[in-house]
Amino acid sequence: MSSDHPVSGMAGRYATALFELAEAQNALDAVAGDLAAIGRMLDESSDLARLVRSPVFSADEQTRAFGAVLDKAGTSTLVKNFVGLVIQNRRLFALRGMISAYTAILARTRGEMTADVASAHPLNEAQLANLKASLKTATGKDVHIDTHVDATLLGGLVVKVGSRMIDSSLKTKLNSLQIAMKEAS
């Protein structure tokens, strides 16, 4: 069945396994919701993001800390077990990639496209709705938006849809201006 969901890399293999388990349990949307909530928590909590990225924490420490967060968030048993396995295999650093890959598999299964959107600040519901409408007009398909915060952008967005990337970030505009000024002098 994994050939039905072509993804590559380690994060893709984990996401495919989770997708197949969720599909067998008729829990595709519930798992997607739990993963989206985890993604938001990673964006909003620098401590949680550090726990995920840092190899300094032992698997036991990560299991206890992340388990407590997932319990408090009311995450499903399937997602808790999945994150536990990811931690046990020392792959927690790739969790965000696994979340993105799961979202892409789900969208592809539904005939949707997935847009990876990086913004300097979290987007509100109105901004997400406007972006979704604009992307639907541009692509002609329903677009699922996978967002994350990248404070280094300073402002604007970086949107990746399929093989296309639209970079309207202030960081890129400033870099382009700096290059143009160097060439002019």
Secondary structure, 3 states (H helix, E strand, C coil): CHHHCCCCHHHHHHHHHHHHHHHHCCCHHHHHHHHHHHHHHHHHCHHHHHHHHCCCCCHHHHHHHHHHHHHHHCCCHHHHHHHHHHHHCCCHHHHHHHHHHHHHHHHHHCCCEEEEEEECCCCCHHHHHHHHHHHHHHHCCCEEEEEEECHHHCCCEEEEECCEEEECCHHHHHHHHHHHHHHHC
